[in-house]
Amino acid sequence: MPFDPTTTKPEIDFPGDNPPTELVVEDITEGDGPAAEAGHQIKAHYVGVAWSTGEEFDASWNRGTPLDFQVGVGQVIQGWDQGIVGMKVGGRRKLVIPPELGYGDHGAGAAIKGGETLIFVVDLVSTNKPGAGSAFGLS
């Protein structure tokens, strides 16, 4: 059954085995819109889960507003900057991010402990080249 990445929050299955040591990028559904590139301003919905517990620690869906950031300039964790490049608008992608590309040994507050591997399912809503008049995205 097709999904609408603007209205359908994904579910993430708990992996239960050893986490990978490198960034894993897996397209669940390839979009048919333009691809995100370094420097693009993008909007994406996401769900984030801690590998060790399977517990959701954050989701843009819960706030009703997609995350808006510029790819490749350090506004988000490195795993996102690297894992979003090449993703097409309308697509759904799973990112498994090792600690060194996430929050490292320090973690992030109580929700993400130090050394945690992170799983995100990301839905790319739009991408826009800086200085371009309008976003390429879903309407």
Backbone bond lengths (Angstrom), bond angles and torsions (degrees), N, CA, C in turn:
res aa  C-N    CA-C-N  psi(-1)  N-CA   C-N-CA  omega(-1)  CA-C   N-CA-C  phi
1 M - - - 1.451 - - 1.528 108.50 -
2 P 1.329 118.27 127.30 1.456 120.47 178.95 1.526 110.64 -66.39
3 F 1.304 115.52 155.73 1.453 120.69 178.48 1.514 108.58 -119.47
4 D 1.299 115.21 159.79 1.456 121.70 174.02 1.521 106.51 -109.18
5 P 1.355 118.15 108.86 1.453 119.49 -175.90 1.519 114.04 -66.04
6 T 1.318 117.21 -4.83 1.462 118.52 175.76 1.524 111.48 -93.13
7 T 1.346 117.86 -10.45 1.460 119.45 -175.81 1.526 115.10 -134.97
8 T 1.325 120.05 -7.09 1.456 122.05 -173.09 1.521 111.70 -115.87
9 K 1.331 117.07 106.83 1.467 121.63 178.15 1.531 109.01 -72.66
10 P 1.337 117.44 129.56 1.465 119.90 -180.00 1.522 112.09 -77.55
11 E 1.328 115.05 160.60 1.456 122.10 171.24 1.520 107.06 -110.21
12 I 1.331 116.47 146.54 1.457 121.09 -179.76 1.517 108.31 -116.87
13 D 1.338 116.30 126.28 1.456 120.98 176.83 1.521 109.69 -79.37
14 F 1.323 116.64 138.86 1.458 121.81 178.66 1.523 108.94 -72.59
15 P 1.348 118.20 122.92 1.464 120.76 -174.44 1.523 114.11 -70.81
16 G 1.338 118.11 -42.20 1.447 121.34 173.98 1.517 117.74 75.49
17 D 1.319 119.90 -2.21 1.461 120.95 178.12 1.524 109.16 -115.11
18 N 1.330 117.35 -164.24 1.462 120.38 -179.01 1.523 110.90 -73.75
19 P 1.333 117.20 138.43 1.464 119.67 -179.25 1.524 111.58 -73.00
20 P 1.323 116.94 151.48 1.466 120.05 175.97 1.528 110.43 -69.27
21 T 1.318 115.87 159.05 1.468 120.68 -179.90 1.520 112.04 -98.82
22 E 1.326 117.60 -6.91 1.462 122.39 178.49 1.520 109.26 -126.17
23 L 1.323 115.97 162.79 1.458 121.87 177.38 1.528 110.24 -60.10
24 V 1.331 116.00 130.09 1.462 122.02 175.48 1.527 107.37 -112.72
25 V 1.332 115.79 126.22 1.462 122.52 179.42 1.521 107.26 -121.04
26 E 1.328 116.54 119.48 1.463 121.15 -177.31 1.525 109.54 -133.31
27 D 1.334 116.31 118.24 1.460 119.49 175.63 1.520 108.76 -76.28
28 I 1.316 116.30 120.88 1.457 121.96 174.78 1.520 108.22 -82.00
29 T 1.325 115.39 -45.78 1.461 123.29 173.93 1.515 107.17 -137.49
30 E 1.328 116.86 125.57 1.462 119.44 177.70 1.519 108.79 -82.96
31 G 1.311 116.13 129.59 1.456 120.32 178.38 1.515 111.42 -73.34
32 D 1.327 115.62 170.76 1.463 119.81 178.81 1.525 111.57 -116.61
33 G 1.325 116.65 9.17 1.457 121.00 178.37 1.514 111.45 -95.18
34 P 1.327 116.68 -170.80 1.467 121.00 179.59 1.526 111.41 -66.10
35 A 1.322 115.49 153.37 1.463 121.84 -178.95 1.524 111.15 -88.35
36 A 1.319 115.54 143.93 1.466 121.64 175.26 1.523 109.33 -73.83
37 E 1.312 115.55 138.73 1.461 121.94 178.00 1.519 108.69 -128.24
38 A 1.333 115.91 159.90 1.461 120.14 175.13 1.525 108.63 -55.28
39 G 1.316 116.22 134.18 1.455 122.11 -178.12 1.513 114.01 95.69
40 H 1.342 118.08 -18.98 1.464 120.68 178.48 1.521 110.85 -70.90
41 Q 1.317 115.57 147.19 1.459 122.67 169.81 1.515 105.82 -89.54
42 I 1.330 117.94 123.92 1.463 119.76 -177.78 1.522 110.62 -123.84
43 K 1.326 113.95 161.33 1.463 121.98 169.88 1.519 106.35 -125.20
44 A 1.336 115.36 132.54 1.460 120.00 -177.90 1.522 110.29 -146.60
45 H 1.314 115.25 138.32 1.463 120.93 169.07 1.518 107.30 -90.12
46 Y 1.325 116.65 152.24 1.467 119.60 -178.26 1.521 111.06 -156.26
47 V 1.332 113.83 160.01 1.457 123.63 167.65 1.517 105.99 -127.04
48 G 1.336 117.38 133.64 1.458 122.51 178.59 1.517 111.12 -117.44
49 V 1.349 115.30 134.14 1.459 122.36 -177.81 1.523 108.80 -131.14
50 A 1.328 117.08 141.07 1.463 121.97 174.63 1.526 109.07 -80.07
51 W 1.340 117.30 129.96 1.461 121.87 -178.76 1.526 111.37 -58.98
52 S 1.332 117.31 -43.17 1.468 120.70 -171.69 1.526 113.56 -68.78
53 T 1.323 117.07 -27.10 1.466 120.09 -175.63 1.524 113.83 -116.19
54 G 1.330 116.73 -22.56 1.457 120.21 -173.85 1.514 112.93 75.37
55 E 1.338 116.55 7.99 1.462 121.11 -177.99 1.524 111.18 -87.70
56 E 1.332 115.43 134.82 1.462 120.53 173.95 1.521 109.08 -67.68
57 F 1.343 116.60 129.09 1.461 120.05 177.71 1.520 112.36 -108.67
58 D 1.328 117.54 -17.36 1.459 119.92 179.34 1.519 108.80 -165.45
59 A 1.326 115.66 151.39 1.463 121.52 175.17 1.522 108.77 -159.50
60 S 1.321 115.79 125.23 1.466 119.46 176.37 1.525 110.35 -62.75
61 W 1.333 115.94 -29.57 1.464 120.65 179.41 1.524 111.01 -56.63
62 N 1.331 117.01 -36.59 1.467 120.46 -178.17 1.524 112.11 -67.19
63 R 1.330 116.66 -23.88 1.470 121.44 177.94 1.527 111.78 -93.85
64 G 1.340 116.58 -15.95 1.455 120.42 179.44 1.517 114.74 80.30
65 T 1.336 117.41 7.80 1.460 121.69 -177.62 1.522 109.53 -134.66
66 P 1.344 117.93 129.63 1.465 118.80 178.19 1.524 112.03 -69.35
67 L 1.325 115.26 155.58 1.458 122.22 173.83 1.520 108.30 -70.56
68 D 1.325 117.00 136.77 1.461 123.62 -178.38 1.523 107.21 -121.90
69 F 1.339 117.67 117.64 1.463 120.12 179.84 1.519 111.01 -155.75
70 Q 1.330 115.62 164.62 1.457 122.34 176.76 1.525 108.25 -95.08
71 V 1.321 116.40 126.43 1.464 122.73 -176.50 1.527 110.87 -71.27
72 G 1.324 115.54 134.55 1.455 121.15 169.76 1.509 116.86 84.22
73 V 1.328 118.18 10.77 1.467 119.52 -178.56 1.530 112.65 -118.67
74 G 1.328 117.49 12.06 1.453 120.81 174.67 1.513 116.03 83.92
75 Q 1.328 118.05 16.90 1.469 120.27 177.00 1.526 111.59 -76.97
76 V 1.333 116.51 -17.93 1.463 123.19 179.43 1.529 107.93 -131.09
77 I 1.323 117.45 175.92 1.464 120.41 178.11 1.528 109.99 -63.62
78 Q 1.332 115.89 155.25 1.467 121.58 -175.62 1.528 112.71 -58.31
79 G 1.322 117.23 -36.46 1.464 120.21 179.58 1.515 112.64 -59.70
80 W 1.333 116.82 -34.90 1.463 120.79 175.37 1.523 110.12 -72.07
81 D 1.331 117.19 -48.73 1.470 119.96 -179.47 1.525 110.93 -54.78
82 Q 1.319 117.75 -41.57 1.464 121.11 -179.51 1.528 112.17 -79.14
83 G 1.326 117.05 -38.29 1.458 121.26 -172.32 1.514 115.95 -79.36
84 I 1.324 118.01 -18.01 1.469 121.35 -178.88 1.528 111.80 -86.06
85 V 1.337 117.04 -27.62 1.473 120.74 -178.13 1.531 109.60 -56.78
86 G 1.328 115.57 129.92 1.460 121.70 179.64 1.517 114.29 90.41
87 M 1.317 117.68 -12.32 1.463 120.90 178.25 1.520 109.33 -71.01
88 K 1.341 115.98 139.33 1.460 121.04 -178.37 1.522 111.47 -98.99
89 V 1.325 115.33 145.19 1.459 121.70 176.31 1.528 108.90 -55.79
90 G 1.328 115.59 135.33 1.458 121.89 -177.38 1.512 112.58 92.77
91 G 1.327 116.93 -5.10 1.457 121.13 -178.91 1.512 112.81 -90.57
92 R 1.333 113.45 161.26 1.468 122.22 173.93 1.521 106.63 -124.38
93 R 1.330 116.41 127.43 1.467 121.91 -174.06 1.521 109.65 -132.33
94 K 1.340 115.01 139.76 1.463 120.36 173.38 1.516 108.99 -99.41
95 L 1.331 116.15 131.47 1.458 123.34 175.03 1.522 107.85 -116.83
96 V 1.327 116.66 125.63 1.462 121.47 171.74 1.520 105.41 -110.07
97 I 1.321 115.75 114.52 1.461 122.10 -167.60 1.524 110.15 -113.65
98 P 1.349 116.76 116.37 1.467 119.35 177.56 1.531 110.33 -69.43
99 P 1.331 117.23 160.94 1.471 120.26 -174.67 1.521 114.58 -53.42
100 E 1.335 117.77 -39.06 1.468 119.17 -176.23 1.525 112.95 -67.92
101 L 1.334 118.31 -16.55 1.463 121.79 174.84 1.531 111.44 -106.13
102 G 1.342 115.15 3.65 1.462 121.52 178.72 1.513 110.46 -113.97
103 Y 1.331 115.21 -114.99 1.463 120.22 -177.18 1.525 113.10 -106.00
104 G 1.342 117.29 9.90 1.457 121.86 173.19 1.514 114.11 61.88
105 D 1.320 115.10 -151.54 1.459 121.88 -177.41 1.522 112.91 -77.36
106 H 1.330 117.33 -12.99 1.463 120.76 -176.29 1.522 112.80 -89.65
107 G 1.337 117.78 -24.57 1.449 120.21 -176.40 1.517 111.67 71.89
108 A 1.327 115.29 -164.37 1.469 121.43 -179.87 1.520 108.35 -146.04
109 G 1.318 115.43 95.24 1.455 120.04 179.85 1.517 111.72 65.94
110 A 1.321 115.58 -159.09 1.460 120.92 -177.96 1.524 112.34 -77.77
111 A 1.323 117.41 -22.53 1.463 121.01 -173.19 1.520 113.62 -77.20
112 I 1.344 117.80 -30.86 1.465 121.23 -176.30 1.524 107.88 -124.79
113 K 1.341 115.50 108.03 1.466 118.88 -178.24 1.527 110.61 -75.52
114 G 1.317 116.32 161.13 1.459 121.39 176.87 1.520 111.04 -59.72
115 G 1.334 116.58 140.34 1.458 121.68 179.27 1.517 114.60 77.39
116 E 1.321 117.76 13.37 1.470 121.64 -176.34 1.522 112.11 -80.87
117 T 1.332 115.97 134.95 1.460 122.50 168.52 1.527 107.06 -85.22
118 L 1.323 116.16 137.32 1.459 122.21 -175.05 1.522 110.71 -113.07
119 I 1.319 115.90 143.40 1.462 122.10 173.95 1.521 107.07 -118.18
120 F 1.322 115.91 126.99 1.459 120.99 175.18 1.519 108.60 -124.49
121 V 1.321 116.53 140.09 1.457 121.36 164.32 1.521 105.16 -110.45
122 V 1.335 114.58 122.99 1.460 122.42 -171.02 1.523 109.71 -118.02
123 D 1.313 116.95 133.50 1.462 123.54 174.29 1.521 107.76 -113.12
124 L 1.338 116.96 115.66 1.465 120.80 -178.43 1.524 109.59 -82.22
125 V 1.326 115.31 115.74 1.462 122.32 -176.48 1.523 111.20 -90.15
126 S 1.357 117.10 -41.74 1.461 119.57 179.60 1.519 110.21 -157.42
127 T 1.327 114.99 158.71 1.460 122.30 172.60 1.517 107.70 -140.28
128 N 1.324 115.99 146.02 1.455 120.61 -175.01 1.519 108.90 -148.41
129 K 1.328 116.33 128.69 1.463 120.12 174.58 1.522 108.43 -69.79
130 P 1.339 118.12 137.85 1.467 119.42 177.68 1.527 110.82 -56.24
131 G 1.312 115.38 135.34 1.457 120.59 179.84 1.516 113.87 86.91
132 A 1.335 117.37 -11.32 1.468 120.03 177.47 1.524 108.15 -75.80
133 G 1.301 116.48 150.67 1.451 120.80 -174.28 1.504 115.54 -71.54
134 S 1.332 118.29 -33.10 1.455 119.13 -176.77 1.517 110.08 -143.15
135 A 1.315 114.65 157.16 1.464 120.73 -179.54 1.517 110.08 -80.17
136 F 1.326 114.50 146.86 1.452 120.88 170.52 1.515 105.30 -91.32
137 G 1.324 117.54 114.10 1.455 116.61 -176.72 1.500 113.34 -164.66
138 L 1.310 113.24 -166.42 1.451 121.38 -179.92 1.512 108.50 -89.49
139 S 1.314 115.62 143.06 1.464 117.90 178.08 1.500 110.57 -116.65
